[in-house]
Amino acid sequence: MVKEPRRTGLADGKFHACPNKQVCVSTMSSKDDKMHYIEPIKYDGNIEDTMKKIVQVVNSLKRTKILEKTESYLHVVFSTALFRFKDDVEFLINDEEKLIHFRSQSRIGGYDWNANRKRMEKFRYLFTK
């Protein structure tokens, strides 16, 4: 299996770009990049309550571990059910624009069968319901 470079964290206030494989989705990819782009989540309220809700939703999902948390940034590792593959998921709250940006990337493989996109759409549903 091909292991993807683990490029997590922020560079100049933005996520690292997704690799040129279908193993990653990001709200910060170009909207023209259909393989990687996914819409950010709009929210109302303040940054503290928004981060609390993000953490609450993450903790409601199975096989998650929070690695890093600040006021506006969260790094979580999700493990898949069958083989326990690990995926890095990052959240960044832009309180000025009232948007939650996120990025989800598989650590190994060359194709993820849309697992990262499905996970983040599930997160979106749970966060906005």
JONORMO-V329554 format. One line per field, one symbol per residue. ss: DSSP state (H for helix, E for strand, - for the rest). phi: phi as a letter, one per 40 degrees, with the letter a starting at -180 (. if undefined). Layout:
ss = ???
phi = ???
//
This chain:
ss = --E------EE--EE------E-EEE----------E---EE----HHHHHHHHHHHHHH---EEEEEE---EEEEEEE------EEEEEEEEE----EEEEEEEE-E--E---HHHHHHHHHHHHHH-
phi = .cccccbbgbbfgbccccccbcbabacccccccccbcaccbcabhbcccccdcdcccdccccfbaccaabcbbbbbbbbcccbgcbbcbbbbcbcccfbbcaabbccbgbabfgccccccccdddcccc
//
